[in-house]
Amino acid sequence: MLKIRPAKHGDAKALTQLMHQSSAYEGNYASILDGYAITPAQLDAEVFYVAVLQDAIAGFYSLTLTDEPELDLMFVADHAQGTGIGAKLFQHMVAEAKRRGIPSIKIVSHPPSVGFYQRMGATIVGTKLPTMKVTWARPILNLAI
C-alpha cells in the first residue's frame, strides 16, 4: 500500500540516490544532476513529501514557497513508473498547495515529462532557454490551483 509522508532528514541520501538512478536523466540529460545532492537543509527549506511503497521510497516531490511557488523536484523510481505513483504525488502536491493558499504553481519541466504535467492539468506558458549546465530548452508550465 502506498503512503505519502513528509520527508525526514534521514531521507536525504535515499532521495539523492533515487534522483541520480533515474533513467530519465541519462545521456544528454545527466548534466543537470551532476554534483547535485539533496540535503537536510533543503528538506527544511522546501515542502518535501515522499511516496513509500513496501517500506521503500518509490518517489518524491518538492515544492518551493517563493513569491512564485514552483514544483522544484518530482521523481518516481524507475521500477515504480507506470503504477500511478506520479499522479498520486502530483495530486498530493495540489492538495498541499490548496491547503497553503497557493493560487498557482510554476513547473519548469524536464522535456520528457511535459506530457505528464499537461495530463495533470498544467498548461505550457513559455520556454526556459538553455544555460551552461542545462544545454536544452525546457518547457515552463503553470498549474492553476
N, CA, C and O of each residue as an XYZ file, in Angstrom:
580
protein
N       0.830     -1.183      0.000
C       0.000      0.000      0.000
C       0.881      1.255      0.000
O       1.874      1.330      0.723
N       0.507      2.214     -0.804
C       1.264      3.456     -0.936
C       0.930      4.402      0.211
O      -0.233      4.586      0.571
N       1.972      4.993      0.772
C       1.806      6.002      1.816
C       2.626      7.226      1.410
O       3.781      7.095      1.005
N       2.037      8.405      1.517
C       2.764      9.650      1.250
C       2.942     10.352      2.585
O       1.977     10.586      3.313
N       4.187     10.682      2.895
C       4.512     11.305      4.178
C       5.543     12.403      3.972
O       6.227     12.433      2.948
N       5.659     13.312      4.949
C       6.716     14.333      4.857
C       8.094     13.672      4.858
O       8.306     12.662      5.529
N       9.016     14.244      4.109
C      10.396     13.749      4.102
C      11.051     14.069      5.442
O      10.742     15.076      6.079
N      11.955     13.196      5.852
C      12.728     13.380      7.086
C      14.198     13.594      6.715
O      14.635     13.220      5.627
N      14.939     14.192      7.620
C      16.371     14.428      7.356
C      17.076     13.158      6.899
O      17.921     13.206      6.006
N      16.736     12.023      7.504
C      17.377     10.756      7.157
C      17.057     10.269      5.750
O      17.682      9.320      5.276
N      16.093     10.900      5.068
C      15.734     10.514      3.711
C      16.630     11.144      2.648
O      16.612     10.708      1.497
N      17.404     12.148      3.003
C      18.150     12.933      2.005
C      19.009     12.054      1.098
O      19.006     12.237     -0.119
N      19.736     11.113      1.668
C      20.615     10.259      0.856
C      19.799      9.376     -0.093
O      20.159      9.232     -1.262
N      18.710      8.786      0.393
C      17.878      7.924     -0.449
C      17.221      8.721     -1.576
O      17.097      8.221     -2.694
N      16.801      9.948     -1.293
C      16.200     10.790     -2.324
C      17.226     11.154     -3.388
O      16.921     11.146     -4.580
N      18.427     11.468     -2.962
C      19.507     11.778     -3.902
C      19.800     10.570     -4.782
O      19.966     10.716     -5.993
N      19.864      9.389     -4.196
C      20.132      8.170     -4.975
C      19.013      7.900     -5.974
O      19.278      7.576     -7.132
N      17.766      8.031     -5.532
C      16.638      7.800     -6.429
C      16.729      8.737     -7.627
O      16.525      8.327     -8.770
N      17.036      9.988     -7.352
C      17.137     11.007     -8.396
C      18.255     10.650     -9.391
O      18.048     10.690    -10.604
N      19.418     10.307     -8.875
C      20.567     10.012     -9.741
C      20.416      8.691    -10.499
O      21.050      8.500    -11.536
N      19.583      7.781     -9.992
C      19.370      6.500    -10.668
C      18.270      6.574    -11.724
O      18.024      5.592    -12.425
N      17.613      7.710    -11.848
C      16.510      7.855    -12.791
C      17.003      7.747    -14.229
O      17.898      8.482    -14.647
N      16.404      6.818    -14.983
C      16.794      6.660    -16.382
C      16.365      7.867    -17.218
O      16.858      8.047    -18.331
N      15.464      8.689    -16.705
C      15.042      9.896    -17.425
C      16.167     10.933    -17.505
O      16.102     11.869    -18.302
N      17.191     10.757    -16.676
C      18.298     11.716    -16.657
C      19.614     11.066    -17.073
O      20.673     11.403    -16.544
N      19.544     10.156    -18.002
C      20.752      9.553    -18.563
C      21.171     10.320    -19.811
O      20.422     11.156    -20.317
N      22.336     10.040    -20.289
C      22.819     10.640    -21.538
C      22.931     12.148    -21.451
O      23.495     12.687    -20.499
N      22.388     12.827    -22.457
C      22.496     14.283    -22.529
C      21.881     14.992    -21.335
O      22.300     16.095    -20.984
N      20.884     14.365    -20.704
C      20.199     14.998    -19.579
C      20.943     14.850    -18.250
O      20.549     15.471    -17.263
N      21.988     14.059    -18.202
C      22.689     13.789    -16.944
C      23.339     15.035    -16.345
O      23.492     15.115    -15.126
N      23.719     15.996    -17.163
C      24.459     17.159    -16.656
C      23.675     17.971    -15.638
O      24.281     18.601    -14.771
N      22.366     17.979    -15.714
C      21.577     18.789    -14.788
C      21.710     18.288    -13.342
O      21.572     19.066    -12.399
N      21.978     16.991    -13.174
C      22.104     16.415    -11.838
C      23.548     16.281    -11.371
O      23.796     15.891    -10.230
N      24.492     16.597    -12.231
C      25.906     16.428    -11.906
C      26.263     17.194    -10.636
O      26.158     18.419    -10.584
N      26.684     16.457     -9.621
C      27.108     17.068     -8.362
C      25.966     17.519     -7.460
O      26.216     18.127     -6.419
N      24.736     17.241     -7.829
C      23.585     17.703     -7.056
C      23.178     16.666     -6.020
O      22.998     15.492     -6.343
N      23.035     17.099     -4.794
C      22.586     16.217     -3.711
C      21.545     16.951     -2.883
O      21.678     18.144     -2.610
N      20.523     16.237     -2.492
C      19.508     16.779     -1.601
C      20.074     16.736     -0.184
O      20.626     15.724      0.248
N      19.928     17.840      0.523
C      20.491     17.951      1.867
C      19.377     18.103      2.905
O      18.259     18.483      2.559
N      19.676     17.808      4.174
C      18.688     18.063      5.225
C      18.253     19.534      5.267
O      17.093     19.822      5.558
N      19.158     20.451      4.985
C      18.794     21.876      4.967
C      17.773     22.159      3.869
O      16.860     22.961      4.067
N      17.918     21.510      2.712
C      16.954     21.683      1.632
C      15.596     21.101      2.034
O      14.551     21.662      1.705
N      15.620     19.977      2.744
C      14.375     19.382      3.216
C      13.640     20.332      4.155
O      12.409     20.360      4.175
N      14.386     21.103      4.928
C      13.788     22.088      5.836
C      13.267     23.314      5.091
O      12.253     23.893      5.480
N      13.955     23.710      4.027
C      13.638     24.957      3.327
C      12.467     24.813      2.355
O      11.792     25.799      2.058
N      12.218     23.614      1.862
C      11.167     23.378      0.883
C      10.138     22.416      1.467
O      10.364     21.809      2.514
N       9.019     22.287      0.785
C       7.999     21.305      1.153
C       8.363     20.012      0.430
O       8.296     19.952     -0.798
N       8.744     18.985      1.171
C       9.165     17.701      0.599
C       8.258     16.585      1.107
O       8.049     16.441      2.311
N       7.731     15.812      0.190
C       6.955     14.624      0.544
C       7.500     13.436     -0.231
O       7.948     13.567     -1.370
N       7.451     12.267      0.415
C       7.923     11.035     -0.212
C       6.773     10.041     -0.311
O       5.885     10.009      0.540
N       6.807      9.236     -1.358
C       5.872      8.126     -1.534
C       6.598      6.858     -1.113
O       7.654      6.528     -1.653
N       6.030      6.156     -0.155
C       6.631      4.929      0.365
C       5.769      3.750     -0.056
O       4.563      3.722      0.189
N       6.404      2.790     -0.687
C       5.733      1.583     -1.146
C       6.525      0.387     -0.643
O       7.716      0.272     -0.934
N       5.898     -0.492      0.096
C       6.563     -1.678      0.652
C       7.826     -1.288      1.419
O       8.886     -1.888      1.238
N       7.699     -0.281      2.273
C       8.768      0.194      3.164
C       9.976      0.802      2.445
O      11.038      0.956      3.049
N       9.826      1.146      1.174
C      10.916      1.780      0.431
C      10.383      3.042     -0.254
O       9.228      3.086     -0.678
N      11.231      4.059     -0.358
C      10.837      5.288     -1.040
C      10.759      5.010     -2.536
O      11.732      4.579     -3.156
N       9.571      5.266     -3.109
C       9.342      4.998     -4.528
C       9.220      6.285     -5.341
O       9.144      6.236     -6.568
N       9.199      7.434     -4.669
C       9.096      8.707     -5.368
C       9.038      9.851     -4.371
O       8.905      9.641     -3.166
N       9.141     11.067     -4.899
C       9.066     12.246     -4.036
C       8.813     13.483     -4.868
O       8.972     13.483     -6.088
N       8.411     14.546     -4.170
C       8.317     15.863     -4.802
C       8.758     16.915     -3.807
O       8.723     16.706     -2.595
N       9.177     18.059     -4.350
C       9.471     19.216     -3.508
C       8.826     20.440     -4.139
O       8.790     20.599     -5.359
N       8.326     21.284     -3.275
C       7.644     22.498     -3.675
C       8.334     23.668     -2.988
O       8.439     23.702     -1.762
N       8.806     24.628     -3.782
C       9.420     25.821     -3.197
C       8.323     26.843     -2.927
O       7.383     26.988     -3.709
N       8.457     27.542     -1.818
C       7.441     28.506     -1.403
C       7.972     29.927     -1.532
O       8.037     30.667     -0.550
N       8.343     30.296     -2.730
C       8.837     31.640     -3.001
C       7.672     32.517     -3.452
O       6.516     32.104     -3.370
N       7.974     33.737     -3.931
C       6.924     34.604     -4.463
C       6.176     33.918     -5.602
O       4.990     34.169     -5.816
N       6.870     33.060     -6.323
C       6.273     32.276     -7.401
C       6.488     30.791     -7.066
O       7.468     30.194     -7.511
N       5.573     30.193     -6.281
C       5.766     28.794     -5.873
C       6.031     27.898     -7.089
O       5.430     28.056     -8.152
N       6.951     26.955     -6.887
C       7.385     26.117     -8.005
C       7.539     24.669     -7.572
O       8.037     24.381     -6.483
N       7.102     23.759     -8.443
C       7.409     22.348     -8.262
C       8.879     22.209     -8.634
O       9.232     22.238     -9.813
N       9.727     22.058     -7.634
C      11.169     22.053     -7.867
C      11.647     20.682     -8.348
O      12.358     20.585     -9.348
N      11.258     19.632     -7.640
C      11.696     18.277     -7.981
C      10.494     17.346     -7.932
O       9.624     17.478     -7.071
N      10.458     16.409     -8.861
C       9.472     15.330     -8.802
C      10.078     14.126     -9.501
O      10.402     14.172    -10.687
N      10.224     13.050     -8.744
C      10.825     11.834     -9.270
C      10.033     10.617     -8.810
O       9.526     10.575     -7.689
N       9.937      9.638     -9.684
C       9.400      8.328     -9.348
C      10.470      7.317     -9.747
O      11.013      7.380    -10.850
N      10.765      6.391     -8.847
C      11.778      5.366     -9.130
C      11.422      4.619    -10.405
O      10.248      4.385    -10.693
N      12.437      4.249    -11.160
C      12.218      3.552    -12.430
C      11.315      2.326    -12.267
O      10.428      2.094    -13.089
N      11.539      1.545    -11.212
C      10.748      0.317    -11.032
C       9.274      0.600    -10.727
O       8.434     -0.291    -10.848
N       8.959      1.836    -10.334
C       7.586      2.208     -9.979
C       6.902      3.040    -11.066
O       5.757      3.459    -10.893
N       7.591      3.283    -12.183
C       6.995      4.044    -13.281
C       5.758      3.301    -13.804
O       5.748      2.073    -13.894
N       4.728      4.062    -14.143
C       3.525      3.482    -14.717
C       2.556      2.883    -13.711
O       1.575      2.251    -14.103
N       2.814      3.069    -12.419
C       1.952      2.488    -11.384
C       0.954      3.498    -10.810
O       0.115      3.140     -9.984
N       1.044      4.745    -11.243
C       0.158      5.775    -10.709
C       0.751      6.573     -9.566
O       0.115      7.498     -9.059
N       1.962      6.227     -9.155
C       2.582      6.949     -8.040
C       2.816      8.408     -8.394
O       2.608      9.287     -7.559
N       3.246      8.677     -9.621
C       3.472     10.067    -10.032
C       2.198     10.885     -9.935
O       2.219     12.007     -9.430
N       1.090     10.338    -10.412
C      -0.194     11.045    -10.338
C      -0.615     11.258     -8.896
O      -1.132     12.322     -8.554
N      -0.402     10.265     -8.046
C      -0.767     10.404     -6.636
C       0.092     11.476     -5.955
O      -0.417     12.272     -5.165
N       1.386     11.494     -6.260
C       2.256     12.540     -5.713
C       1.815     13.921     -6.204
O       1.779     14.879     -5.432
N       1.483     14.014     -7.481
C       1.061     15.288     -8.043
C      -0.231     15.755     -7.383
O      -0.351     16.924     -7.018
N      -1.189     14.862     -7.228
C      -2.448     15.201     -6.567
C      -2.209     15.634     -5.125
O      -2.868     16.549     -4.632
N      -1.274     14.985     -4.455
C      -0.921     15.364     -3.087
C      -0.342     16.776     -3.076
O      -0.677     17.587     -2.212
N       0.524     17.061     -4.038
C       1.127     18.387     -4.138
C       0.058     19.451     -4.356
O       0.128     20.526     -3.759
N      -0.928     19.168     -5.201
C      -2.019     20.110     -5.441
C      -2.802     20.348     -4.146
O      -3.119     21.489     -3.809
N      -3.110     19.275     -3.429
C      -3.838     19.410     -2.161
C      -3.027     20.212     -1.149
O      -3.584     21.026     -0.412
N      -1.728     19.988     -1.111
C      -0.852     20.731     -0.188
C      -0.827     22.205     -0.569
O      -0.864     23.070      0.306
N      -0.765     22.500     -1.861
C      -0.786     23.896     -2.317
C      -2.109     24.568     -1.930
O      -2.117     25.705     -1.458
N      -3.215     23.867     -2.129
C      -4.526     24.409     -1.738
C      -4.549     24.700     -0.251
O      -4.998     25.763      0.177
N      -4.063     23.750      0.535
C      -4.043     23.904      1.990
C      -3.255     25.146      2.406
O      -3.584     25.791      3.401
N      -2.229     25.471      1.653
C      -1.373     26.620      1.958
C      -1.855     27.908      1.291
O      -1.240     28.959      1.471
N      -2.936     27.843      0.531
C      -3.477     29.035     -0.122
C      -2.686     29.501     -1.330
O      -2.728     30.680     -1.682
N      -1.971     28.596     -1.964
C      -1.172     28.927     -3.145
C      -2.088     28.942     -4.367
O      -2.774     27.954     -4.625
N      -2.116     30.049     -5.129
C      -3.043     30.134     -6.262
C      -2.580     29.422     -7.535
O      -3.404     28.992     -8.342
N      -1.261     29.298     -7.714
C      -0.747     28.618     -8.910
C       0.682     28.154     -8.646
O       1.379     28.664     -7.769
N       1.086     27.171     -9.439
C       2.426     26.593     -9.297
C       3.115     26.615    -10.649
O       2.543     26.233    -11.670
N       4.357     27.074    -10.628
C       5.206     27.070    -11.819
C       5.909     25.717    -11.894
O       6.324     25.162    -10.876
N       6.035     25.199    -13.107
C       6.745     23.945    -13.335
C       7.687     24.157    -14.516
O       7.239     24.388    -15.639
N       8.994     24.077    -14.261
C       9.975     24.069    -15.353
C      10.263     22.592    -15.590
O      10.961     21.942    -14.812
N       9.710     22.082    -16.681
C       9.661     20.641    -16.889
C      10.890     20.081    -17.591
O      11.473     20.702    -18.479
N      11.256     18.884    -17.157
C      12.173     18.041    -17.921
C      11.417     17.726    -19.221
O      10.277     17.266    -19.149
N      11.997     17.952    -20.390
C      11.238     17.774    -21.636
C      10.455     16.462    -21.755
O       9.308     16.498    -22.201
N      11.018     15.302    -21.378
C      10.226     14.077    -21.498
C       9.017     14.014    -20.549
O       8.139     13.170    -20.732
N       8.961     14.889    -19.548
C       7.881     14.855    -18.559
C       6.741     15.815    -18.857
O       5.727     15.791    -18.159
N       6.878     16.657    -19.868
C       5.876     17.693    -20.118
C       4.488     17.112    -20.364
O       3.498     17.696    -19.924
N       4.390     15.997    -21.044
C       3.088     15.375    -21.297
C       2.392     14.961    -20.008
O       1.177     15.113    -19.881
N       3.151     14.443    -19.058
C       2.593     14.074    -17.757
C       1.979     15.296    -17.081
O       0.845     15.245    -16.606
N       2.732     16.393    -17.041
C       2.233     17.596    -16.377
C       0.996     18.152    -17.084
O       0.081     18.660    -16.435
N       0.970     18.057    -18.394
C      -0.218     18.503    -19.124
C      -1.425     17.614    -18.788
O      -2.534     18.122    -18.621
N      -1.221     16.310    -18.690
C      -2.315     15.413    -18.309
C      -2.815     15.716    -16.896
O      -3.977     15.461    -16.578
N      -1.946     16.256    -16.059
C      -2.321     16.612    -14.692
C      -2.994     17.983    -14.620
O      -3.426     18.408    -13.549
N      -3.085     18.683    -15.774
C      -3.809     19.951    -15.811
C      -2.967     21.196    -15.988
O      -3.511     22.299    -16.050
N      -1.659     21.052    -16.070
C      -0.790     22.216    -16.271
C      -0.784     22.623    -17.742
O      -0.969     21.787    -18.627
N      -0.573     23.904    -17.991
C      -0.516     24.405    -19.365
C       0.841     25.060    -19.626
O       1.417     25.703    -18.748
N       1.334     24.886    -20.841
C       2.613     25.492    -21.221
C       2.417     26.994    -21.371
O       1.509     27.454    -22.063
N       3.301     27.758    -20.701
C       3.220     29.222    -20.759
C       4.503     29.851    -21.287
O       4.564     31.067    -21.466
N       5.528     29.040    -21.539
C       6.780     29.598    -22.034
C       7.863     28.543    -22.140
O       7.609     27.344    -22.024
N       9.085     29.025    -22.365
C      10.243     28.148    -22.508
C      11.414     28.739    -21.746
O      11.707     29.929    -21.867
N      12.084     27.902    -20.957
C      13.319     28.327    -20.287
C      14.466     27.985    -21.225
O      14.656     26.826    -21.596
N      15.225     29.002    -21.603
C      16.306     28.813    -22.560
C      17.472     28.051    -21.944
O      17.624     28.037    -20.722
N      18.294     27.418    -22.773
C      19.454     26.674    -22.271
C      20.411     27.573    -21.482
O      20.476     28.785    -21.683
N      21.148     26.928    -20.580
C      22.192     27.599    -19.791
C      23.481     26.810    -19.974
O      23.526     25.855    -20.748
N      24.520     27.208    -19.265
C      25.793     26.478    -19.370
C      25.625     25.020    -18.917
O      26.133     24.109    -19.571
N      24.920     24.799    -17.810
C      24.772     23.449    -17.268
C      23.631     22.685    -17.930
O      23.738     21.481    -18.165
N      22.554     23.376    -18.225
C      21.384     22.760    -18.849
C      21.360     23.230    -20.297
O      20.913     24.337    -20.595
N      21.843     22.382    -21.187
C      22.085     22.801    -22.567
C      20.888     22.572    -23.490
O      21.044     22.558    -24.711
N      19.708     22.394    -22.925
C      18.499     22.211    -23.709
C      17.410     23.132    -23.170
O      17.416     23.509    -21.998
N      16.480     23.485    -24.047
C      15.341     24.306    -23.637
C      14.368     23.446    -22.834
O      14.212     22.254    -23.096
N      13.714     24.074    -21.846
C      12.745     23.355    -21.017
C      11.400     24.085    -21.048
O      11.357     25.310    -20.934
N      10.312     23.342    -21.201
C       9.003     23.968    -21.165
C       8.705     24.508    -19.769
O       9.025     23.871    -18.766
N       8.093     25.678    -19.716
C       7.601     26.251    -18.465
C       6.084     26.097    -18.484
O       5.418     26.511    -19.433
N       5.554     25.501    -17.432
C       4.120     25.293    -17.325
C       3.577     26.017    -16.108
O       4.317     26.348    -15.182
N       2.288     26.254    -16.123
C       1.597     26.834    -14.982
C       0.438     25.909    -14.621
O      -0.277     25.409    -15.490
N       0.278     25.700    -13.339
C      -0.836     24.922    -12.833
C      -1.665     25.817    -11.933
O      -1.213     26.204    -10.856
N      -2.871     26.149    -12.362
C      -3.790     26.908    -11.512
C      -4.319     25.968    -10.450
O      -4.728     24.844    -10.740
N      -4.305     26.440     -9.224
C      -4.756     25.592     -8.099
C      -6.221     25.881     -7.787
O      -6.789     25.276     -6.878
